[in-house]
Structures are given as structure tokens and as C-alpha cells.
């Protein structure tokens, strides 16, 4: 059963955070607030806040793409240092000068501030990871890289496909990163395919702050309320979701709310109008707080072609919103098909699962919702994840500095 497999990869019991030594962590990100509000940034923000609350001292190093963004600031008590660039440092190609500028600036910054951090934690192992991994190796400090996605958009594959420098950059990351953090079994398997030894791969899932549960009411007219949240970008394949929604019976009592913004929004709105869904599909745009919308939804929809471990999925399940999602990397680590949600392997299956969701009784949907909440509470709370992460930090520091004890591991 999937529950037993995932439970072994993501154990729920962790030692108390107070038992761990004080560690200073440098978090290196390719983008951050206020210049980007994606799932990766939100996860990093929650995680950094949890580290502060647990006694760890994080510092964030990120690009500064706009003159209006301050060079130095703090969010949630976490200091942020930004390095000026014209484009994001993971793009390469025609933005190669930005990548090279990032490399020089990161190397100088880390070498100058070598006494201010114990561990280098790179968020996503894309092109921007190169100088941080190299500086960590030069300073003999442990370097941890958290992978973003598995499968068709696996980080190291994306890096290797970059022209001219791709193979060199991928090899450098694999050589100089001390440990890799996988938040799904797919990512762990992808790392092994790249020749990464098992003892360098650590399974640590994403974590979320568990919401306080308000009173939940069914819809007044008995309709099923579906919700989608995230960036409206090509890889999310929201057009398939709209097609599936349009394929429902004409008399189906169903409403779809789409939260988020992105380059595909205009095309998706035009698609919904063309299919006669203007009265059933609502585009609410980007919102700061998704939970008021989640508490009013019955089913969470995702047709993404690539994921690591979706934060939006975890947030939806924590509110008892039953997921109907494509079976991409990380999905089966969280959702057990027909138990706590539904997994689709094709567009035809996806359409069928939407119809099946409409046919569930209220009691059947509520039971699946209960299992979804139970799954997230037991394995994916930020408290559990942050404590496991601190254990990993302590172990890495202990290995690189044998005189320093890795307490509690």
C-alpha cells in the first residue's frame, strides 16, 4: 500500500528541535519576494520562518531584478541580501551575462562572509546553484540542494540541456553538492539515474502551516465546487482542465474557481468563453490568502505536467478539499487513489474522474476529505518537516566538522 511506502520515506516522529545545536543556514534562492510569489518562494518563506522559531539562524541570498527592490531587508525576521541582476540567474541562453554576473557576485559574497554561515542550502538545483555549490566546496562547508521537480522537468536534466555550459554545470553541481533533498520518490529515482549515491539522497517532503478549521457548509444549491490554484503557465496545462470541465453533462451542478495569474490567463479566459463556460468558470486572479476560497471548495483540480511536491495540493488537502490531479512527480507520495483523492494518468481518465466526483454522495466526499486532512496532518506539517530538516543540517555539519557533534540524529 502507498501509505506504508510513503510513511517509511516520510516518518512522522521527529526529535524535539531543542535537542539540536544552533546552526546558521545560508538559503540561496533563484527568485524571492517581492519579485516573485510562486510556490517555491512561499515554501521557502514558511520554512525560513519555521527555522527562526526553532532557533536556527537563516539568511537568504537572492537576486535583485528591480531597482525598487532593496538590497537588504528582512521578512519574518529573516535577513535578505540581494545581488543586482538584469535577469533571473537560472535562464542562461541570451541571459548568459546575468548568470555569469550572478556567479561572480555569489562567489565574492560567500567568500567574504564565510564566517557567517555553517550550511549552504540551495533552493532548486538549476543553473543558479553552480556558484553556491562551488563556493561551499572551496570553503569546505556542507552544501545541500533541494530539487524542484522530477520527471520530464527534472532539475539536472534542465541544466544539462543548456547550450555550451550545460554538461559542465550539471557535472559541477553533482560533484560539489554534499547532499540532495528529494521531496518525492520520482525525484529520488531521477537522482539515482544521474549517478548520485543513495547516501547523498535525503527524502524530506514540503511542509505547510496547518490551518485553523472554521465551520464548513455545503453549497446552498447542492452544486459541487471545484477549485484550481497556482501560476497560469504552460506547464500547468489548465487548458486540459477547462476541456474536461466543458465535457461534463450540460445539467451538471458544478462551479470552477481558478485562482492565480500568469502568461496563459488571457488564452484560458478566451477558451472558457468559447466553450460556453462563462457562467461556470470564474477567474479570481492572484490572491494573498487562498484559505477562504479553499474552505468553500469540495474538490481541488490540477492538470500539471510537472511538479516536485505541490504546495497548493497540500494546502487544499489540509482544508479537506478532495484532490483530482494528474499523476505526476510527487502526486502519489501524497494522494492515495480512491482513498484520499483521485489520480489521473490521461485526459480521458481525468474527464471520467470529474464525472465520478459529481456522483459521490456527501458522506463519501466527506470521508475522502477526512483522509486527506489526516494525511497532511500526520506527515506534512511544517513543524515535522522543519525538525527533520534541522536534523539533516546537524548531520551534515557533523560530517564536515567531526569535532562538532550532530546531536539527535
C-alpha positions as CSV (number, residue, x, y, z in Angstrom):
1,X,0.0,0.0,0.0
2,X,1.1,3.5,-0.8
3,X,0.6,4.6,2.9
4,X,3.2,2.2,4.1
5,X,5.7,3.1,1.5
6,X,5.4,6.8,1.9
7,X,5.3,6.6,5.7
8,X,8.7,4.9,5.6
9,X,10.1,7.7,3.5
10,X,8.5,10.4,5.5
11,X,8.3,9.3,9.1
12,X,6.1,11.3,11.4
13,X,8.1,11.1,14.6
14,X,11.0,13.5,15.0
15,X,13.1,14.6,17.9
16,X,12.4,17.8,19.7
17,X,14.0,20.8,18.0
18,X,15.5,22.0,21.3
19,X,17.9,19.0,21.2
20,X,19.7,20.3,18.1
21,X,22.7,22.6,18.1
22,X,22.4,26.2,16.9
23,X,23.2,26.3,13.2
24,X,23.5,29.2,10.8
25,X,22.0,28.5,7.3
26,X,22.5,30.3,4.1
27,X,19.5,29.8,1.8
28,X,20.3,30.5,-1.8
29,X,17.3,31.2,-4.0
30,X,16.8,32.0,-7.7
31,X,13.9,34.3,-7.0
32,X,12.2,35.7,-3.9
33,X,9.6,38.1,-2.6
34,X,8.6,40.7,-3.5
35,X,9.7,40.0,-7.1
36,X,8.1,36.6,-7.3
37,X,5.2,34.9,-5.5
38,X,5.4,31.3,-6.7
39,X,5.0,28.1,-4.7
40,X,8.8,27.8,-4.3
41,X,9.0,31.2,-2.8
42,X,6.1,30.6,-0.5
43,X,7.5,27.3,0.7
44,X,10.9,28.9,1.3
45,X,9.3,31.8,3.3
46,X,7.3,29.4,5.5
47,X,10.4,27.2,6.0
48,X,12.7,30.1,6.9
49,X,10.1,31.4,9.4
50,X,9.9,27.9,11.0
51,X,13.7,27.8,11.3
52,X,13.7,31.1,13.2
53,X,11.0,29.9,15.5
54,X,13.1,26.7,16.2
55,X,16.3,28.5,17.0
56,X,18.1,28.2,13.7
57,X,19.6,31.3,12.1
58,X,18.7,31.5,8.4
59,X,20.0,34.2,5.9
60,X,18.6,34.5,2.4
61,X,20.7,35.3,-0.7
62,X,18.7,36.1,-3.8
63,X,18.8,38.2,-7.0
64,X,17.6,41.7,-7.2
65,X,16.0,42.3,-10.6
66,X,14.3,45.7,-10.0
67,X,15.9,48.9,-8.8
68,X,12.9,49.4,-6.5
69,X,13.8,46.2,-4.6
70,X,16.0,46.9,-1.6
71,X,19.5,45.5,-1.5
72,X,18.9,44.4,2.1
73,X,15.7,43.8,4.1
74,X,14.1,41.3,6.3
75,X,10.9,39.3,6.0
76,X,9.5,37.4,9.1
77,X,12.7,38.2,10.9
78,X,14.9,36.6,8.3
79,X,17.6,38.9,6.8
80,X,17.7,39.0,3.0
81,X,20.7,40.0,0.9
82,X,20.1,40.7,-2.8
83,X,22.5,40.8,-5.7
84,X,21.7,43.0,-8.7
85,X,21.0,41.3,-12.0
86,X,19.1,42.0,-15.2
87,X,17.5,38.6,-15.5
88,X,17.0,35.5,-13.3
89,X,20.2,33.6,-12.8
90,X,18.9,30.2,-13.9
91,X,18.0,31.1,-17.5
92,X,21.3,31.0,-19.4
93,X,21.0,31.4,-23.2
94,X,20.6,35.0,-24.2
95,X,20.7,35.8,-20.4
96,X,24.1,34.3,-20.0
97,X,25.7,37.6,-18.8
98,X,23.2,37.6,-15.9
99,X,24.2,34.1,-15.0
100,X,27.9,35.0,-15.1
101,X,27.3,38.1,-13.1
102,X,25.5,36.0,-10.5
103,X,28.4,33.6,-10.3
104,X,30.9,36.3,-9.6
105,X,28.7,38.1,-7.1
106,X,27.8,34.9,-5.2
107,X,31.4,33.7,-5.0
108,X,32.6,37.1,-3.7
109,X,29.7,37.4,-1.2
110,X,30.1,33.9,0.2
111,X,33.9,34.1,0.4
112,X,33.7,37.5,2.2
113,X,31.1,36.2,4.7
114,X,32.4,32.8,5.2
115,X,32.2,33.1,9.0
116,X,28.5,34.0,8.9
117,X,27.1,30.6,7.9
118,X,27.6,26.9,8.6
119,X,25.5,25.2,5.9
120,X,24.6,26.3,2.3
121,X,21.1,25.3,1.4
122,X,20.3,25.9,-2.3
123,X,16.7,26.0,-3.3
124,X,16.3,24.1,-6.6
125,X,19.3,22.6,-8.4
126,X,19.1,24.7,-11.5
127,X,21.8,26.8,-13.1
128,X,21.8,29.3,-10.3
129,X,23.2,26.6,-8.0
130,X,26.6,26.5,-9.7
131,X,28.4,29.3,-7.8
132,X,26.9,28.4,-4.4
133,X,28.0,24.8,-4.8
134,X,31.5,25.8,-5.9
135,X,31.9,28.3,-3.0
136,X,30.7,25.8,-0.5
137,X,33.3,23.3,-1.7
138,X,36.1,25.9,-1.6
139,X,35.1,26.8,2.0
140,X,34.7,23.2,3.0
141,X,31.1,23.8,4.2
142,X,28.3,21.3,3.6
143,X,26.1,22.2,0.6
144,X,22.5,20.9,0.4
145,X,20.4,21.2,-2.7
146,X,16.6,20.9,-2.7
147,X,15.3,19.7,-6.1
148,X,12.3,21.4,-7.7
149,X,10.8,18.8,-9.9
150,X,11.0,15.3,-11.1
151,X,10.3,13.5,-14.4
152,X,10.3,15.5,-17.6
153,X,11.5,18.8,-16.0
154,X,14.0,17.3,-13.5
155,X,16.4,20.0,-12.4
156,X,19.7,18.3,-13.5
157,X,18.2,17.4,-16.9
158,X,17.2,21.1,-17.4
159,X,20.7,22.2,-16.5
160,X,22.4,19.6,-18.7
161,X,20.3,20.7,-21.7
162,X,21.7,24.3,-21.6
163,X,23.8,25.1,-24.6
164,X,27.6,25.2,-24.2
165,X,27.8,25.1,-20.4
166,X,25.0,22.6,-19.6
167,X,27.1,19.4,-19.2
168,X,29.8,21.3,-17.3
169,X,27.3,23.0,-14.9
170,X,25.4,19.7,-14.3
171,X,28.6,17.9,-13.5
172,X,29.8,20.6,-11.2
173,X,26.5,20.6,-9.2
174,X,26.6,16.8,-8.9
175,X,30.2,16.8,-7.8
176,X,30.2,19.7,-5.3
177,X,26.8,19.4,-3.6
178,X,27.2,17.4,-0.4
179,X,23.6,16.1,-0.2
180,X,20.5,16.3,-2.3
181,X,17.0,16.7,-0.8
182,X,14.2,15.0,-2.7
183,X,10.5,15.7,-1.8
184,X,9.2,12.8,-3.9
185,X,10.2,9.3,-4.9
186,X,10.3,10.3,-8.5
187,X,13.0,12.9,-7.7
188,X,14.9,10.4,-5.7
189,X,14.9,7.9,-8.6
190,X,15.9,10.7,-11.0
191,X,18.9,11.5,-8.8
192,X,19.9,7.8,-8.8
193,X,19.7,7.8,-12.6
194,X,22.2,10.6,-12.6
195,X,24.7,8.5,-10.6
196,X,24.0,10.1,-7.2
197,X,24.8,7.6,-4.5
198,X,21.9,6.7,-2.2
199,X,23.7,8.0,0.9
200,X,23.7,11.5,-0.6
201,X,19.9,11.5,-1.2
202,X,17.6,12.5,1.7
203,X,13.8,12.3,1.5
204,X,12.3,15.4,3.1
205,X,8.8,16.5,1.9
206,X,7.4,20.0,1.6
207,X,5.7,21.3,4.7
208,X,2.8,23.6,5.3
209,X,1.4,25.6,8.3
210,X,-1.8,23.7,9.2
211,X,-4.8,25.9,9.1
212,X,-7.4,26.5,11.8
213,X,-10.6,24.9,10.7
214,X,-13.6,27.1,10.6
215,X,-17.2,25.9,10.2
216,X,-17.8,24.3,6.8
217,X,-21.1,24.5,5.0
218,X,-22.3,22.7,1.9
219,X,-23.3,24.8,-1.1
220,X,-26.8,26.2,-0.9
221,X,-28.0,24.7,-4.2
222,X,-26.2,21.4,-3.8
223,X,-23.7,22.1,-6.6
224,X,-20.1,20.8,-6.5
225,X,-17.5,23.5,-6.0
226,X,-14.1,22.9,-7.8
227,X,-11.0,25.0,-7.3
228,X,-7.6,25.4,-9.0
229,X,-4.8,27.5,-7.7
230,X,-1.3,28.3,-9.0
231,X,0.5,30.0,-11.7
232,X,-1.3,30.0,-15.0
233,X,1.8,29.0,-17.0
234,X,2.1,26.4,-19.9
235,X,3.4,23.6,-17.7
236,X,0.2,23.7,-15.6
237,X,-1.9,22.6,-18.6
238,X,-5.0,24.3,-17.2
239,X,-6.5,24.2,-20.8
240,X,-6.9,20.4,-20.2
241,X,-8.8,21.1,-17.0
242,X,-11.2,23.5,-18.8
243,X,-11.7,21.0,-21.6
244,X,-12.6,18.3,-19.0
245,X,-14.9,20.7,-17.2
246,X,-16.6,21.5,-20.6
247,X,-17.1,17.8,-21.2
248,X,-19.3,17.4,-18.1
249,X,-23.1,16.9,-18.7
250,X,-24.8,20.2,-19.5
251,X,-27.1,19.9,-16.5
252,X,-24.2,19.2,-14.1
253,X,-24.3,21.4,-11.0
254,X,-20.6,22.4,-10.9
255,X,-18.7,25.6,-10.5
256,X,-14.9,26.1,-11.0
257,X,-12.9,28.9,-9.4
258,X,-9.4,29.4,-10.8
259,X,-7.0,31.4,-8.5
260,X,-3.7,32.7,-9.8
261,X,-2.3,34.7,-12.7
262,X,0.3,34.1,-15.4
263,X,1.1,34.3,-19.1
264,X,-1.8,31.9,-20.1
265,X,-4.6,33.7,-18.3
266,X,-6.0,35.6,-21.3
267,X,-5.9,32.5,-23.5
268,X,-7.7,30.4,-20.8
269,X,-10.4,33.0,-20.3
270,X,-11.0,33.1,-24.0
271,X,-11.1,29.3,-24.1
272,X,-13.7,29.2,-21.2
273,X,-15.9,31.8,-23.0
274,X,-15.6,29.9,-26.4
275,X,-16.8,26.7,-24.7
276,X,-19.8,28.4,-23.1
277,X,-18.4,28.2,-19.5
278,X,-18.5,31.9,-18.6
279,X,-21.2,31.2,-16.0
280,X,-19.5,28.2,-14.6
281,X,-15.8,29.1,-14.6
282,X,-14.5,32.1,-12.6
283,X,-11.0,33.6,-12.8
284,X,-10.4,35.2,-9.5
285,X,-6.8,36.2,-10.2
286,X,-3.9,36.1,-7.7
287,X,-5.0,36.3,-4.0
288,X,-2.9,36.8,-0.9
289,X,-4.8,34.3,1.2
290,X,-6.2,31.2,-0.5
291,X,-7.7,29.6,2.5
292,X,-11.1,31.5,2.5
293,X,-11.6,30.0,-1.0
294,X,-10.4,26.5,0.0
295,X,-12.9,26.4,2.8
296,X,-15.7,26.9,0.3
297,X,-14.5,24.2,-2.1
298,X,-15.3,20.5,-2.5
299,X,-12.6,19.4,-5.0
300,X,-9.1,20.6,-5.9
301,X,-8.1,20.3,-9.5
302,X,-4.6,20.1,-11.1
303,X,-3.6,19.1,-14.6
304,X,0.1,20.0,-14.2
305,X,2.5,18.2,-16.4
306,X,5.4,18.6,-14.0
307,X,5.7,19.0,-10.2
308,X,8.0,18.3,-7.3
309,X,5.6,18.2,-4.4
310,X,2.8,20.7,-4.9
311,X,2.3,23.2,-2.0
312,X,-1.2,24.0,-3.4
313,X,-2.1,20.3,-3.2
314,X,-1.0,20.1,0.4
315,X,-2.9,23.3,1.3
316,X,-6.1,22.1,-0.3
317,X,-5.9,18.7,1.4
318,X,-5.3,20.3,4.8
319,X,-8.7,22.0,4.3
320,X,-10.5,18.8,3.4
321,X,-10.7,19.6,-0.3
322,X,-10.5,16.3,-2.2
323,X,-7.8,16.4,-4.9
324,X,-8.4,15.3,-8.5
325,X,-4.9,15.6,-10.1
326,X,-2.6,14.3,-12.8
327,X,-0.3,11.5,-11.6
328,X,3.0,13.4,-11.9
329,X,6.1,13.5,-9.7
330,X,5.1,13.8,-6.0
331,X,1.4,13.2,-6.5
332,X,1.3,9.5,-5.4
333,X,3.5,10.4,-2.4
334,X,0.7,12.5,-1.1
335,X,-2.6,11.1,-2.6
336,X,-3.8,7.5,-2.4
337,X,-6.0,7.0,-5.3
338,X,-9.7,6.5,-4.4
339,X,-8.8,6.8,-0.7
340,X,-7.8,10.4,-0.1
341,X,-8.3,11.7,-3.7
342,X,-8.0,10.7,-7.3
343,X,-5.0,10.4,-9.7
344,X,-5.4,10.5,-13.5
345,X,-2.9,9.2,-16.0
346,X,-4.6,10.6,-19.1
347,X,-7.0,13.2,-20.2
348,X,-9.7,10.6,-20.7
349,X,-9.2,9.4,-17.1
350,X,-9.3,12.9,-15.9
351,X,-12.7,13.6,-17.5
352,X,-14.0,10.4,-16.0
353,X,-12.8,11.3,-12.5
354,X,-14.7,14.7,-12.7
355,X,-17.9,12.8,-13.5
356,X,-17.2,10.4,-10.7
357,X,-16.7,13.2,-8.3
358,X,-20.1,14.6,-9.2
359,X,-21.6,11.2,-8.4
360,X,-20.2,10.9,-4.9
361,X,-22.6,11.3,-2.0
362,X,-21.9,13.9,0.6
363,X,-20.9,11.2,3.1
364,X,-18.4,9.7,0.6
365,X,-16.9,13.0,-0.2
366,X,-16.6,13.9,3.5
367,X,-14.8,10.6,4.2
368,X,-12.3,11.2,1.5
369,X,-11.8,14.7,2.8
370,X,-11.2,13.4,6.3
371,X,-8.5,11.1,5.0
372,X,-6.9,13.9,3.1
373,X,-6.7,16.1,6.2
374,X,-5.3,13.1,8.2
375,X,-2.6,12.6,5.6
376,X,-1.3,16.2,5.7
377,X,-1.5,16.5,9.4
378,X,0.4,13.3,10.0
379,X,3.2,13.8,7.5
380,X,3.4,17.3,6.1
381,X,3.1,19.8,8.8
382,X,5.8,22.5,8.8
383,X,6.8,21.6,12.4
384,X,7.5,18.0,11.4
385,X,9.3,18.9,8.2
386,X,11.4,21.7,9.8
387,X,12.6,19.4,12.6
388,X,13.6,16.8,10.1
389,X,15.5,19.4,8.1
390,X,17.4,20.6,11.2
391,X,18.4,17.0,11.9
392,X,19.8,16.9,8.4
393,X,21.7,20.2,8.9
394,X,23.2,18.9,12.1
395,X,24.3,15.7,10.4
396,X,25.9,17.5,7.5
397,X,27.8,19.9,9.8
398,X,28.9,17.0,11.9
399,X,30.3,15.2,8.9
400,X,32.2,18.3,7.6
401,X,33.4,19.2,11.1
402,X,34.0,16.0,13.0
403,X,34.6,17.8,16.3
404,X,31.1,19.2,16.2
405,X,28.5,16.7,17.4
406,X,25.4,16.0,15.3
407,X,23.0,15.9,18.2
408,X,19.9,13.8,18.0
409,X,20.5,12.1,14.7
